[in-house]
Amino acid sequence: MTSLRKIERDHLAADLAAVETMIERLTDEDVMMRLGLEERREELRRELESLQASEGTTAAAALFFGGRPVVGGLGIESEFGGKAVCTFQDLVAKQFAQEAGGLGQRGIVPNKAATRLHITNVVRGSFGFQLEELEPSLLDTSLKTAVDNVSRLIAGFGEDDEDRFEAAVENIDQRVLATAREFFSLMRQDGATFRIVVGETDRSFDAALVERAAERARVTEIEDVDEQVAGILAGVLPDAHLFEYRTDSDRGTIRGKVDKTIPTDDLAELSRKWLEKPSQAIVTVRRVLKAREVVRESFTLLRLVEAESTTAM
């Protein structure tokens, strides 16, 4: 469901609830009013059913802004509005590149043109923009997936629970995190509040949440380190591309993803060859650091090698 469809659906649901409350309060003498309200109730139900049936398959996001850069529902400072939309677009482009496996540590973001969103509407209430992917598609597009994930990432910065925040950022790239930092820094610096609506994600950030998110983004870092770990392969789920490995270190059993470049058929063979046998696992360890202290680790299995050898298998 696109962003504005969700907003429209929420408005219709609120109207329907109000109409049903009014019907419940009517007496037997309010015959004509009851007929009118029941007709309105059926109309609202049909509109809701129609919206729910029109699930969106392309990327869409609504960004509403409030605070110092906004003058009621009349307008928004052009410099702030331009920077906010550009930073959000850059965040989507980097998330898209990360998911495609092509985001390097520096340099040009690959395939950036494929992530281009268009401003298709100015949305009122506070003041904001509707951003959409214009090419139609029968199936969910890769850009829709990237925008959905960006919305969940942004929402994660506002979580009350630190564990949920850390879980929200543990799978992102440092360059994605750096751009999220730019976005929240812009909000804090310009005294802005905002609301993001993407699909079923609808999250508002008041001044206090903007401050929390900007501070989290400032002190958080992501680093990837390749390590060789001794132990025994405990299991592989080929279709899910997941593994479990019992290490010989204090880490105990580690679990995570298998590198997506390894075909599913090869994972079945890897399991047959290495299950419950001593080996060395070559893994990428992704660390979430806050104030330079490691608070969370996740693992991606790259390959297995002989226990006392560095020959790749």
C-alpha positions as CSV (number, residue, x, y, z in Angstrom):
1,M,0.0,0.0,0.0
2,T,1.5,3.3,-1.0
3,S,2.0,6.0,1.6
4,L,-0.9,8.2,0.7
5,R,-3.2,5.2,0.4
6,K,-2.3,4.3,4.0
7,I,-3.0,7.9,5.2
8,E,-6.3,7.9,3.3
9,R,-7.2,4.5,4.7
10,D,-6.5,5.7,8.2
11,H,-8.8,8.7,7.6
12,L,-11.5,6.5,6.3
13,A,-11.2,4.1,9.2
14,A,-11.5,7.1,11.6
15,D,-14.6,8.4,9.8
16,L,-16.1,4.9,9.9
17,A,-15.5,4.6,13.6
18,A,-17.1,8.0,14.2
19,V,-20.2,7.1,12.1
20,E,-20.6,3.8,13.9
21,T,-20.4,5.6,17.3
22,M,-23.1,8.0,16.1
23,I,-25.3,5.1,15.0
24,E,-25.0,3.4,18.4
25,R,-26.2,6.6,20.1
26,L,-29.4,7.0,18.0
27,T,-32.8,6.3,19.5
28,D,-35.7,4.6,17.8
29,E,-37.1,8.0,16.9
30,D,-34.1,9.0,14.8
31,V,-35.3,7.0,11.7
32,M,-34.2,9.3,9.0
33,M,-30.8,10.1,10.6
34,R,-30.2,6.4,11.0
35,L,-30.9,5.7,7.3
36,G,-28.4,8.5,6.3
37,L,-25.7,7.3,8.6
38,E,-26.1,3.7,7.7
39,E,-25.8,4.6,4.0
40,R,-22.6,6.6,4.8
41,R,-21.3,3.6,6.8
42,E,-21.7,1.3,3.8
43,E,-20.0,3.9,1.5
44,L,-17.0,4.1,3.8
45,R,-16.8,0.3,4.1
46,R,-16.7,0.0,0.3
47,E,-14.0,2.7,0.0
48,L,-11.9,0.9,2.6
49,E,-12.3,-2.5,0.9
50,S,-11.2,-0.9,-2.4
51,L,-8.1,0.7,-0.9
52,Q,-7.1,-2.6,0.8
53,A,-7.4,-4.4,-2.5
54,S,-5.1,-2.0,-4.3
55,E,-1.8,-3.1,-2.7
56,G,1.1,-1.1,-4.1
57,T,4.1,-2.8,-5.8
58,T,6.3,0.2,-6.4
59,A,8.3,2.4,-4.1
60,A,6.4,5.2,-2.3
61,A,7.1,7.4,0.7
62,A,5.5,10.4,2.4
63,L,7.6,12.7,4.4
64,F,5.9,15.4,6.6
65,F,7.9,18.1,8.3
66,G,7.1,20.4,11.2
67,G,9.0,22.7,13.5
68,R,11.1,25.7,12.7
69,P,11.5,25.3,8.9
70,V,7.7,25.0,8.4
71,V,5.1,27.7,8.3
72,G,1.9,25.9,9.3
73,G,0.5,24.1,6.2
74,L,1.6,27.0,4.0
75,G,5.2,26.3,3.1
76,I,8.6,25.0,4.0
77,E,12.0,26.6,3.8
78,S,13.3,25.7,0.3
79,E,16.9,25.0,1.4
80,F,15.8,22.7,4.2
81,G,13.2,20.9,2.1
82,G,15.7,20.4,-0.7
83,K,18.4,19.0,1.6
84,A,15.9,16.7,3.4
85,V,14.6,15.2,0.2
86,C,18.1,14.8,-1.3
87,T,19.4,13.2,1.9
88,F,16.5,10.7,2.0
89,Q,17.1,10.0,-1.7
90,D,20.8,9.4,-1.1
91,L,19.9,7.0,1.8
92,V,17.6,5.0,-0.5
93,A,20.3,4.8,-3.2
94,K,22.9,3.5,-0.7
95,Q,20.5,1.0,0.8
96,F,19.6,-0.2,-2.7
97,A,23.3,-0.6,-3.6
98,Q,24.0,-2.5,-0.3
99,E,21.2,-4.9,-1.0
100,A,22.5,-5.5,-4.5
101,G,25.9,-6.2,-3.1
102,G,27.6,-3.3,-4.9
103,L,28.2,-0.6,-2.2
104,G,31.9,-0.1,-1.7
105,Q,33.5,1.6,1.2
106,R,33.9,4.7,-0.8
107,G,33.4,6.2,-4.3
108,I,30.4,6.5,-6.5
109,V,27.2,4.7,-5.5
110,P,26.5,2.2,-8.3
111,N,23.2,2.2,-10.3
112,K,22.1,5.4,-8.6
113,A,19.8,6.3,-11.6
114,A,17.7,3.2,-10.9
115,T,16.8,4.5,-7.5
116,R,15.4,7.8,-8.6
117,L,12.2,8.8,-6.8
118,H,9.9,11.6,-8.1
119,I,8.0,14.2,-6.0
120,T,4.4,13.5,-7.1
121,N,2.5,15.5,-4.6
122,V,2.8,18.1,-1.9
123,V,1.1,16.8,1.3
124,R,-0.5,19.1,3.8
125,G,-1.2,18.8,7.5
126,S,2.2,19.9,8.6
127,F,4.1,20.2,5.2
128,G,5.7,17.5,3.2
129,F,6.2,15.5,0.0
130,Q,5.0,12.3,-1.6
131,L,7.9,10.5,-3.3
132,E,7.2,7.7,-5.8
133,E,8.7,5.3,-8.2
134,L,6.9,6.0,-11.5
135,E,7.6,2.8,-13.6
136,P,4.6,0.4,-13.0
137,S,5.3,-3.2,-12.0
138,L,3.2,-6.3,-11.3
139,L,5.6,-7.5,-8.6
140,D,7.3,-5.7,-5.7
141,T,10.3,-3.8,-7.2
142,S,13.8,-3.9,-5.7
143,L,13.5,-0.1,-5.1
144,K,10.3,-0.7,-3.1
145,T,12.2,-3.1,-0.9
146,A,14.9,-0.6,-0.4
147,V,12.5,2.2,0.5
148,D,10.6,-0.1,2.9
149,N,13.9,-1.0,4.6
150,V,15.0,2.6,4.9
151,S,11.7,3.5,6.5
152,R,12.2,0.7,9.1
153,L,15.8,1.8,9.7
154,I,14.6,5.4,10.3
155,A,11.9,4.2,12.6
156,G,14.5,2.1,14.5
157,F,16.4,5.2,15.5
158,G,13.3,6.2,17.5
159,E,12.9,2.9,19.4
160,D,12.6,3.2,23.2
161,D,14.5,-0.1,23.6
162,E,18.2,-0.1,22.9
163,D,18.2,-3.7,21.8
164,R,15.6,-3.0,19.1
165,F,17.6,0.0,17.9
166,E,20.8,-2.1,17.7
167,A,18.9,-4.8,15.8
168,A,17.6,-2.2,13.4
169,V,21.1,-1.1,12.4
170,E,23.1,-4.4,12.6
171,N,22.5,-5.3,9.0
172,I,23.3,-1.9,7.4
173,D,26.5,-0.7,5.8
174,Q,28.6,2.1,7.4
175,R,27.9,4.4,4.4
176,V,24.1,3.9,4.9
177,L,24.6,4.7,8.6
178,A,26.6,7.8,7.7
179,T,23.8,9.1,5.5
180,A,21.2,8.4,8.2
181,R,23.4,10.4,10.5
182,E,23.3,13.3,8.0
183,F,19.5,13.1,7.9
184,F,19.0,13.2,11.6
185,S,21.7,15.9,12.0
186,L,19.8,18.1,9.5
187,M,16.6,17.6,11.5
188,R,18.3,18.5,14.8
189,Q,20.3,21.4,13.3
190,D,17.3,23.0,11.7
191,G,14.9,22.4,14.6
192,A,12.6,20.2,12.5
193,T,10.2,17.4,13.4
194,F,9.0,14.9,10.9
195,R,6.8,12.0,10.1
196,I,7.5,9.2,7.7
197,V,4.9,7.0,6.1
198,V,6.0,4.0,4.0
199,G,3.6,1.1,3.5
200,E,2.6,0.0,7.0
201,T,5.4,2.0,8.7
202,D,4.1,5.3,10.1
203,R,6.4,6.9,12.6
204,S,6.5,10.5,13.9
205,F,9.6,12.1,15.5
206,D,8.9,15.0,17.8
207,A,11.8,17.2,19.0
208,A,12.8,14.8,21.8
209,L,12.9,11.8,19.4
210,V,14.9,13.8,16.8
211,E,17.4,14.5,19.5
212,R,17.6,10.9,20.6
213,A,18.0,9.6,17.0
214,A,20.6,12.2,16.1
215,E,22.7,11.4,19.2
216,R,22.4,7.6,18.5
217,A,23.5,8.2,14.9
218,R,26.4,10.3,16.1
219,V,27.9,7.8,18.4
220,T,27.1,4.6,16.5
221,E,29.4,3.0,13.9
222,I,29.4,-0.2,11.9
223,E,32.5,-2.1,11.0
224,D,33.1,-5.3,9.0
225,V,36.1,-7.5,9.8
226,D,36.9,-10.9,8.2
227,E,38.0,-13.5,10.7
228,Q,39.0,-17.2,10.6
229,V,37.3,-19.2,13.4
230,A,38.1,-22.8,14.4
231,G,35.2,-25.1,15.3
232,I,32.6,-27.5,13.8
233,L,29.8,-26.8,11.4
234,A,26.6,-27.6,13.3
235,G,24.1,-27.0,10.5
236,V,23.1,-25.3,7.3
237,L,19.7,-24.3,6.0
238,P,20.3,-24.1,2.2
239,D,17.1,-22.4,1.1
240,A,17.2,-19.8,3.9
241,H,21.0,-19.3,3.5
242,L,21.6,-19.7,7.2
243,F,24.3,-21.5,9.2
244,E,25.2,-22.5,12.7
245,Y,28.8,-23.1,13.8
246,R,30.2,-24.3,17.2
247,T,33.4,-22.4,17.7
248,D,36.3,-23.4,19.9
249,S,36.5,-19.9,21.4
250,D,34.6,-18.1,24.1
251,R,32.0,-17.1,21.5
252,G,30.5,-20.5,21.7
253,T,27.9,-21.2,18.9
254,I,27.6,-18.5,16.3
255,R,24.7,-18.2,13.8
256,G,24.1,-16.1,10.8
257,K,23.8,-15.8,7.1
258,V,25.7,-17.6,4.4
259,D,27.2,-15.3,1.7
260,K,24.5,-14.9,-0.9
261,T,27.0,-15.4,-3.8
262,I,27.2,-19.1,-2.8
263,P,24.5,-21.0,-4.7
264,T,21.9,-23.0,-2.8
265,D,23.0,-26.3,-4.4
266,D,26.6,-25.7,-3.2
267,L,25.3,-25.2,0.4
268,A,23.8,-28.7,0.4
269,E,27.2,-30.1,-0.7
270,L,28.9,-28.0,1.9
271,S,26.7,-29.4,4.6
272,R,27.4,-33.0,3.4
273,K,31.1,-32.4,3.4
274,W,31.6,-30.5,6.6
275,L,28.8,-31.2,9.0
276,E,30.1,-32.2,12.5
277,K,33.7,-32.2,11.2
278,P,36.6,-29.9,12.5
279,S,37.2,-26.9,10.2
280,Q,38.0,-23.3,10.0
281,A,35.2,-20.9,9.2
282,I,36.0,-17.7,7.2
283,V,33.4,-15.3,8.4
284,T,32.7,-11.6,8.0
285,V,31.9,-10.2,11.5
286,R,29.7,-7.1,11.4
287,R,30.1,-5.1,14.6
288,V,27.8,-2.4,15.9
289,L,29.8,0.0,18.1
290,K,28.5,2.7,20.3
291,A,31.0,5.2,21.7
292,R,33.7,2.8,20.3
293,E,32.4,-0.2,22.3
294,V,31.1,-3.3,20.6
295,V,27.5,-3.8,21.6
296,R,26.4,-6.4,18.9
297,E,28.0,-8.8,16.4
298,S,26.5,-10.6,13.5
299,F,28.1,-13.2,11.2
300,T,28.2,-14.0,7.5
301,L,29.9,-17.3,6.5
302,L,32.1,-16.9,3.4
303,R,33.6,-20.4,3.2
304,L,35.0,-23.3,5.2
305,V,38.6,-24.6,5.0
306,E,40.6,-27.5,6.5
307,A,41.1,-27.3,10.2
308,E,44.8,-26.9,10.0
309,S,45.0,-25.4,6.5
310,T,44.2,-22.2,4.7
311,T,43.2,-24.0,1.4
312,A,39.7,-22.9,0.4
313,M,37.1,-25.5,-0.2
